[in-house]
C-alpha cells in the first residue's frame, strides 16, 4: 500500500469511528461526566494512527476536538465555552491526542522496521542457503536473477559475465532487456560503483523506471554485474541488494572455481586413462604380434625345412594370436560403447547352451575350447538377455579362466535355477586356478587393474561386469569347492 493510500484509509477509519461513537454518546450526553466524551474520542485517534500514521491521527484528533466542543460541552451546538475547567479539558485533550499520535506512530514505525528487518534477515538466510548449495553455474545464475527480480520487484534482470568482448548476458529473468539497455553495462568492468540511469517508458514524459547496475566483485576480482530495470530503490533496499550481490559474487566465483577444479581433475583423469590404455594396449598388442611375426618369419625361411605338422602348428599359432588380437580390439570397441552411452540392449529368449556355443566360437582355435565342460540341466528355462552382450561376457570369463587354470585342467560352465522361486538362472564359470584374494575380488572388475588376468589392459572383466549390470543383474567371485 502506498503512503497516500495509507493516509486516506487512516483518515477514513478515524472519521467513521468518530461518527459511530458520537451516534452512540449523543443520546446519553446529559448523563456523561465532563471529560468522558473526550476520553471516548481517543479511540478514533488510535485507529487512525494505526491504519494511516501520524497525519490521519492528527486529523482525527482535530475532528474529535471540534465534535467534543460543539456536541458535548455546554452550551451545546456552539463553539463557545463558558467554564474555564471545560477549556482545560479541551486543551488537555488536544495535547494528549497529539502526543498520543506521535507515540503510536513511532511505535508503528518501529514495529514496521522490526518486521522488515526480520524479513530481511530471513530472506538473506534463505538466499544464503540457495547460494551455498552445490549447484552448477548455469543453475546458480538462474537462481540469482530470479531471486533478484522477485525480491526487489524489478521488471527485468540480467546477469552479465566478463568475456574478452566485455560483459555478456548469461542469464535473464522477467521481461527481456533491449540491446540498448544491455549495452549500458556491456562495457563495464565490474569495478565501478552501482549507478542508476533513468529509462523512459513508451509514451511517458518522465523517468518511469531506472536501470540499476550492481557490480559483482569477489575477493577484489570482478565476477560480473547485475543489470536490473525497475523502480528506484530506497536506502535499506539498496543496501540489501548490494549485500545479496556480494553473496552472489562469492557463490558464482566459488562455482566457477569448482568447475575449473573439476575440469582439471577430469583432464588429469583422462590423461591417466590415456597413459594406462596406451601402456596396457601396447603390451597386449605387442605379445601376439611378436608371436605372429615369429611364426610368419619361420614359415618364410626356405633354408629351414618344416614338416607338415610343424607348418600346421605355426599356422594354428598365427590364427590363435590373430583371434586374440581380434578379441582385444572388440573389447576396446565395447568399452568405447560403454563410455559413450551407446550400449543398447536387444533382449531375446535363448538357452544357456546357445549362449555358451556363441561364447566358444571366438575361442574355437584356442586350447580353451577343448577344456570347457558343461553342467547345464536340459530342463533349464530360456533366459531373456541380449545374446551378443552376454556371449561376449562369457567369452571373456572363459578366456580369463583359460589363462589361470593349470595345464589341461577343465573349465566348468554350470547353470542352475536361482533359489527362492525368482525364475532367474545362475551361470558359473569354475576353474582350478590359484583363486582371487578377498581384497582383490572387487578390483578385478575395474579397468586397467593389475590382477584381472585378462591382459594388462584389464578390460575383459570390466566389460563382463558392465554387460551383466546393464541387464540389471550382478557378477561376483567366490571360492570354488575344490579351490580355484
C-alpha positions in Angstrom: 0.0 0.0 0.0 1.4 3.5 -1.0 1.8 6.2 1.6 -1.1 8.3 0.1 -3.5 5.4 0.1 -2.5 4.5 3.7 -3.1 8.1 4.8 -6.5 8.2 3.1 -7.5 4.9 4.6 -6.4 6.0 8.1 -8.3 9.3 7.8 -11.5 7.5 6.6 -11.3 5.0 9.5 -10.8 7.8 12.0 -13.8 9.8 10.7 -16.1 6.8 10.6 -15.1 5.9 14.2 -15.8 9.5 15.3 -19.2 9.3 13.7 -20.1 5.9 15.2 -19.0 7.0 18.7 -20.9 10.3 18.5 -24.0 8.5 17.4 -23.7 6.3 20.5 -22.9 9.0 23.0 -25.2 11.8 21.8 -28.4 10.4 23.3 -26.6 10.0 26.6 -24.7 13.3 26.8 -26.9 14.7 29.6 -25.7 11.8 31.7 -22.0 11.9 30.7 -19.5 13.5 33.1 -17.2 16.3 31.9 -14.3 14.8 30.0 -15.9 11.4 29.4 -16.6 12.2 25.8 -13.0 13.3 25.3 -11.7 10.0 26.7 -14.0 8.0 24.4 -12.9 10.1 21.4 -9.3 8.8 21.9 -10.4 5.6 20.2 -10.8 7.1 16.7 -7.4 8.8 17.0 -5.7 5.4 17.9 -7.4 3.7 15.0 -6.5 6.4 12.5 -2.8 6.3 13.6 -2.7 2.5 13.4 -4.1 2.5 9.9 -2.7 5.6 8.4 0.1 7.1 10.6 0.5 10.5 12.3 -1.4 12.7 9.9 -4.6 10.8 9.9 -4.3 10.6 13.7 -3.9 14.4 13.9 -7.0 14.9 11.7 -9.0 12.5 13.9 -7.8 14.4 17.0 -8.8 17.8 15.4 -12.2 16.5 14.4 -12.7 14.9 17.8 -11.8 18.3 19.4 -14.4 20.1 17.3 -17.1 17.4 17.9 -16.5 17.3 21.6 -16.6 21.1 21.9 -19.8 21.5 19.8 -21.8 18.5 20.9 -20.7 17.6 24.4 -19.5 20.9 26.1 -22.3 23.2 27.2 -23.7 25.3 25.7 -24.4 22.6 23.1 -24.3 23.4 19.4 -21.8 26.3 19.7 -18.0 26.8 19.9 -18.5 29.0 23.0 -17.1 27.6 26.2 -18.3 29.3 29.5 -16.4 27.3 32.1 -12.6 27.6 32.4 -12.5 24.0 33.6 -14.0 23.0 30.3 -11.2 24.8 28.4 -8.7 22.9 30.5 -10.3 19.6 29.5 -10.3 20.5 25.8 -6.7 21.7 25.9 -5.6 18.6 27.7 -7.5 16.5 25.0 -5.6 18.3 22.2 -2.2 17.9 23.8 -2.8 14.3 24.8 -4.1 13.4 21.4 -1.2 15.0 19.6 1.3 13.3 21.9 -0.5 10.0 21.6 -0.4 10.4 17.8 3.3 10.8 17.9 3.9 7.9 20.3 1.6 5.5 18.4 3.0 6.5 15.0 6.6 6.0 16.4 5.6 2.5 17.7 4.1 1.7 14.3 7.3 2.8 12.6 9.5 0.8 15.0 7.2 -2.3 14.5 7.3 -2.0 10.7 11.1 -1.5 10.8 11.5 -4.5 13.0 9.3 -6.6 10.8 11.2 -5.5 7.8 14.5 -6.3 9.5 13.3 -9.7 10.4 12.0 -10.3 6.9 15.3 -9.1 5.5 17.3 -11.4 7.8 15.1 -14.3 7.0 15.4 -13.5 3.3 19.1 -13.3 3.5 19.4 -16.7 5.3 17.2 -18.2 2.6 19.3 -16.6 -0.1 22.5 -17.8 1.6 21.2 -21.4 1.7 20.4 -21.2 -2.1 23.8 -19.8 -2.9 25.8 -22.1 -0.6 24.1 -25.2 -2.2 26.4 -27.1 -4.6 24.7 -26.0 -7.9 26.1 -26.0 -11.4 27.0 -22.5 -12.6 24.0 -22.3 -15.0 21.5 -23.2 -12.3 23.2 -20.7 -9.8 22.9 -17.9 -12.3 19.2 -18.7 -12.9 18.7 -18.6 -9.1 20.4 -15.2 -8.7 18.4 -13.4 -11.5 15.0 -14.9 -10.4 15.6 -14.1 -6.8 16.7 -10.5 -7.5 13.6 -10.0 -9.7 11.2 -11.4 -7.2 12.8 -9.9 -4.1 13.1 -6.3 -5.4 10.1 -6.1 -7.7 12.2 -5.5 -10.8 10.5 -5.9 -14.2 13.8 -7.2 -15.8 17.0 -8.6 -14.5 20.1 -9.8 -16.4 23.3 -11.2 -15.1 26.4 -10.4 -17.1 29.7 -12.3 -17.0 33.0 -10.9 -18.2 34.5 -12.0 -21.6 37.2 -10.7 -23.9 34.5 -8.5 -25.5 33.2 -7.1 -22.2 30.3 -8.1 -20.1 27.9 -10.5 -21.9 24.5 -11.5 -20.6 24.5 -15.1 -19.3 21.1 -15.3 -17.5 17.8 -13.4 -17.7 14.6 -13.1 -15.7 11.4 -11.2 -16.4 10.9 -9.0 -19.5 13.9 -9.3 -21.9 16.1 -6.2 -21.9 16.7 -4.5 -25.2 20.1 -4.5 -26.8 20.4 -0.7 -26.0 19.7 -1.4 -22.3 22.2 -4.3 -22.2 24.8 -2.0 -23.9 24.6 0.3 -20.8 26.5 -2.3 -18.8 28.3 -4.3 -21.6 31.4 -2.1 -21.3 31.5 -2.1 -17.6 34.5 -3.8 -16.0 32.6 -4.5 -12.7 34.9 -2.2 -10.7 32.6 0.8 -10.8 30.1 1.6 -8.0 26.4 0.9 -8.6 24.8 3.6 -10.7 21.3 4.3 -11.8 20.2 5.6 -15.2 16.6 6.6 -15.8 14.7 4.7 -18.6 11.7 6.4 -20.2 8.7 4.2 -20.7 6.9 4.5 -24.0 4.5 7.4 -24.0 5.7 8.8 -20.7 7.2 12.3 -20.2 9.3 11.5 -17.2 11.5 8.7 -15.8 9.2 5.8 -15.1 11.9 3.2 -14.4 15.6 3.0 -13.7 18.4 0.9 -14.9 20.5 -0.2 -12.0 24.0 -1.7 -12.5 25.3 -3.6 -9.5 28.9 -4.9 -9.9 29.7 -8.4 -8.6 33.1 -8.4 -7.0 34.7 -11.3 -5.1 38.0 -11.0 -3.2 38.8 -7.9 -5.2 38.2 -9.5 -8.6 35.4 -8.6 -10.9 33.0 -11.6 -11.3 30.3 -9.8 -13.4 27.4 -7.5 -12.9 23.6 -7.5 -12.4 21.6 -5.2 -14.6 18.1 -4.6 -13.3 15.2 -2.4 -14.6 12.5 -1.3 -12.2 11.6 1.3 -9.6 14.4 3.2 -7.8 15.4 1.5 -4.6 15.4 3.2 -1.2 18.3 3.1 1.2 17.6 -0.1 3.0 16.5 -1.9 -0.1 19.7 -0.7 -1.9 21.8 -2.0 1.0 20.0 -5.3 0.8 20.6 -5.6 -2.9 24.3 -4.8 -2.5 24.6 -7.4 0.3 23.0 -10.0 -1.8 25.2 -9.0 -4.8 28.2 -9.7 -2.6 27.0 -13.1 -1.6 26.1 -13.9 -5.2 29.5 -12.8 -6.4 31.2 -15.2 -3.9 28.9 -18.1 -4.8 29.5 -17.5 -8.6 33.2 -17.3 -8.1 33.2 -20.4 -6.0 31.1 -22.3 -8.6 33.5 -21.2 -11.4 36.5 -22.3 -9.3 34.8 -25.6 -8.6 34.2 -26.1 -12.3 37.9 -25.3 -13.0 38.9 -27.8 -10.4 36.6 -30.5 -11.8 37.8 -29.7 -15.3 41.4 -30.0 -14.2 40.6 -33.3 -12.4 38.8 -34.6 -15.5 41.8 -33.7 -17.7 44.1 -35.4 -15.3 41.9 -38.5 -15.2 41.7 -38.6 -19.0 45.4 -38.2 -19.2 45.9 -41.1 -16.7 43.4 -43.2 -18.6 45.2 -42.5 -21.9 48.6 -43.3 -20.5 47.2 -46.5 -18.9 45.4 -47.5 -22.1 48.4 -46.9 -24.3 50.7 -48.8 -22.0 48.3 -51.7 -21.5 47.1 -52.0 -25.1 50.7 -51.6 -26.5 51.7 -54.5 -24.2 48.7 -56.7 -25.2 49.2 -55.9 -28.9 53.0 -56.5 -28.8 52.8 -60.0 -27.4 50.5 -61.6 -30.1 52.1 -59.5 -32.8 55.5 -60.8 -31.9 54.2 -64.3 -31.9 52.6 -63.9 -35.3 55.7 -62.2 -36.7 57.9 -65.0 -35.4 55.6 -67.7 -36.8 55.4 -66.0 -40.2 59.2 -65.5 -40.4 59.7 -69.2 -39.6 57.3 -70.2 -42.4 59.1 -67.9 -44.9 62.5 -69.3 -44.3 63.5 -71.6 -47.2 66.6 -72.8 -45.5 64.6 -74.3 -42.6 62.8 -77.4 -43.6 59.4 -77.8 -41.9 57.3 -80.8 -41.7 53.6 -80.5 -42.5 52.8 -80.9 -38.8 55.2 -78.0 -37.9 53.7 -75.8 -40.6 50.2 -76.6 -39.3 51.2 -75.8 -35.8 52.7 -72.4 -36.8 49.5 -71.6 -38.8 47.4 -72.5 -35.9 49.5 -70.3 -33.7 49.0 -67.4 -36.1 45.3 -68.0 -36.2 45.0 -68.2 -32.4 47.0 -65.0 -31.9 45.0 -63.2 -34.6 41.8 -64.2 -32.7 43.4 -62.9 -29.5 44.1 -59.6 -31.3 40.5 -59.5 -32.6 39.1 -60.1 -29.0 41.3 -57.2 -27.7 40.0 -54.9 -30.4 36.5 -56.0 -29.7 36.9 -55.3 -26.0 38.2 -51.8 -26.8 35.2 -51.1 -29.1 32.8 -52.4 -26.5 34.4 -50.2 -23.8 34.0 -47.3 -26.1 30.3 -48.0 -26.5 30.0 -48.2 -22.7 31.8 -44.9 -22.1 29.8 -43.1 -24.7 26.4 -44.5 -23.6 25.8 -46.1 -26.9 25.1 -49.5 -25.4 21.5 -50.6 -26.3 20.1 -54.0 -25.1 18.3 -56.2 -27.6 16.8 -58.9 -25.5 15.5 -62.2 -26.8 14.8 -65.6 -25.3 17.7 -68.0 -25.7 19.0 -71.1 -24.0 22.2 -71.1 -21.8 23.6 -73.8 -24.1 23.1 -71.5 -27.1 24.8 -68.6 -25.3 27.8 -70.9 -24.5 28.0 -72.0 -28.1 28.2 -68.3 -29.2 30.8 -67.7 -26.5 33.0 -70.5 -27.6 33.0 -69.5 -31.2 35.8 -66.9 -30.9 37.8 -69.4 -28.8 37.5 -72.3 -31.3 41.1 -72.0 -32.4 42.4 -72.0 -28.8 43.0 -74.7 -26.4 40.4 -73.2 -24.1 37.5 -74.5 -26.2 38.6 -78.1 -25.7 38.8 -77.8 -21.9 35.2 -76.5 -21.4 32.9 -78.9 -19.6 29.2 -78.3 -19.4 27.0 -78.9 -16.4 23.7 -77.5 -17.8 20.4 -79.2 -16.9 18.3 -80.0 -20.0 15.1 -78.6 -18.4 16.7 -75.2 -17.7 14.3 -72.3 -18.8 15.3 -69.9 -21.5 16.8 -66.5 -20.4 15.8 -63.1 -21.7 19.1 -61.4 -22.5 21.0 -59.6 -25.2 22.7 -62.7 -26.7 25.6 -60.7 -28.2 26.5 -59.0 -24.9 26.1 -62.0 -22.6 28.0 -64.2 -25.1 30.9 -61.7 -25.1 30.8 -61.6 -21.3 31.1 -65.5 -21.2 33.9 -65.4 -23.8 35.8 -63.0 -21.6 35.2 -65.2 -18.5 36.3 -68.4 -20.3 39.4 -66.6 -21.7 40.3 -65.4 -18.2 39.8 -68.9 -16.8 41.9 -70.4 -19.5 44.8 -68.2 -18.6 44.7 -69.2 -14.9 43.6 -72.9 -14.9 46.7 -75.1 -14.8 47.7 -77.4 -17.6 44.8 -79.3 -19.2 42.5 -78.8 -16.2 38.9 -78.5 -17.2 36.9 -75.3 -17.1 33.4 -76.0 -15.9 30.4 -73.9 -17.1 27.5 -74.7 -14.8 23.9 -73.4 -14.7 21.0 -73.7 -12.3 17.8 -72.1 -11.3 18.2 -69.5 -8.6 16.7 -70.5 -5.3 13.7 -68.6 -3.9 11.4 -69.1 -6.9 12.7 -65.9 -8.7 12.7 -67.6 -12.1 16.2 -66.4 -12.7 19.2 -68.6 -13.8 22.6 -68.6 -12.2 25.6 -69.3 -14.5 29.0 -70.2 -13.0 32.4 -70.5 -14.6 34.8 -72.6 -12.4 38.4 -73.4 -12.8 41.3 -74.9 -10.8 43.4 -71.7 -10.8 45.0 -70.0 -7.8 41.8 -68.1 -7.0 41.5 -64.4 -6.1 42.2 -62.9 -2.7 39.4 -61.3 -0.8 40.8 -57.8 -1.1 41.1 -58.1 -4.9 37.7 -59.5 -5.7 36.2 -56.1 -6.3 39.3 -54.7 -8.1 39.4 -57.4 -10.8 36.3 -55.9 -12.4 37.9 -52.4 -12.7 39.6 -51.3 -15.9 43.4 -51.2 -16.0 43.8 -53.3 -12.9 46.8 -55.5 -12.4 45.1 -58.6 -11.1 42.3 -59.3 -13.6 44.4 -61.6 -15.7 42.5 -60.5 -18.8 45.6 -59.0 -20.3 47.3 -56.0 -18.9 44.7 -53.7 -20.4 42.3 -55.0 -17.7 39.3 -54.7 -19.9 37.9 -58.2 -20.1 36.3 -58.5 -16.7 35.4 -54.8 -16.6 33.3 -55.5 -19.7 31.8 -58.6 -18.1 30.6 -56.5 -15.1 29.3 -53.7 -17.3 27.4 -56.0 -19.7 25.8 -58.0 -16.8 24.9 -55.0 -14.8 23.3 -53.4 -17.9 20.8 -56.3 -17.7 20.0 -55.4 -14.1 21.9 -58.4 -12.7 25.2 -58.9 -10.8 28.5 -60.7 -11.2 31.0 -61.7 -8.5 33.8 -64.0 -7.3 33.7 -66.8 -4.8 35.9 -69.8 -4.0 35.2 -73.0 -5.8 34.5 -76.1 -3.7 37.8 -77.7 -4.8 39.8 -74.5 -5.0 40.2 -72.0 -7.9 
